[in-house]
Amino acid sequence: MTVLRQKMIEDMQLRGLAPRTQASYAQVIFQLAKHYHKSPDQIREDELRAYFLYLKNVRGVSSSTFRIALCAIKFFFEETLERTWHTLELVRPSKEEKLPVVLSLEEVGKILQCVHQEQYRVCLTTIYGSGLRLMEGVGLQVKEIDGGRKMLHICHGKGNKDRYVPLPDVSLEMLRRNWLTHRNREWLFPSIHGKGSGSSENTNGPMHEGGVQKAFHAALVQSGVQKKATVHTLRHSYATHLLEAGVSLRTIQIYLGHASITTTVLYTHLTSVIEAQSSDKINEMLTRLWH
């Protein structure tokens, strides 16, 4: 590891950035250096400007990818190299207002029934049933289950924030049955490396997120559901279904771990039930107005 890379990592640690964010930022700077075939501290401001234009106009990266690149490069040059360049203040990612894909309850059921490996099916069911992010579901630990209160303690979620979310009876029972297949004392979904399934010492950590993603995609294809869904779609669907069931936006915000209610309000645009209720209210208002 170069001295420069080490310094950037230490700067990110001091700033309190999450390990996944640190890895993403480091990868962005690696790609920048690779693009110009030189150390990133040798890159000039005009070259940096050209690189941002390359990302936008040549590669056509998404708004989220561009935002990560901007944040990483801005951090590296302003914090690690202590350079203040006008280009870093000028560049802004374009705004995207795309609505996420949402599955119906029936579609969620179809997909989960097509997940044939037990550990993946239990993990994906838990992700949907508690509105978890993929990394939160895969990284669940035994100590984070409160069976008495039927709650999950999500530790170090996005933004390094903790929260409690309800754990449905079905999910709790599935988790207990699945745990009996491996009896790992730390992880609910351990990565098994060749030892017997009854061993509690057969893993160095949780199973890999990529395996869960592949299992979901295979189940999606087999289910016949035509929507462009991902594992994260289960979280969007959970929030939408709660809203349709009458759960308040504030409660859903807490369950999802959103810092702002503005983020949660997005789900009001995704629910057909609320749209139907709104139409009924409008019709009722006009009927009363003219009769």
LINSUL-V920848 format. One record per helix or strand of 3 or more residues. SS is the DSSP state (alpha for helix, beta for strand). FROM is the first residue (numbers start at 0). TO is the last residue. If there is no record, write none. Layout:
BEGIN
ss | from | to
SS | FROM | TO
SS | FROM | TO
END
This chain:
BEGIN
ss | from | to
alpha | 2 | 14
alpha | 18 | 35
alpha | 39 | 41
alpha | 44 | 58
alpha | 62 | 79
alpha | 85 | 89
alpha | 104 | 112
alpha | 117 | 129
alpha | 133 | 137
alpha | 141 | 143
beta | 150 | 153
alpha | 157 | 159
beta | 162 | 165
alpha | 168 | 178
alpha | 208 | 222
alpha | 230 | 243
alpha | 248 | 255
alpha | 260 | 268
alpha | 271 | 289
END
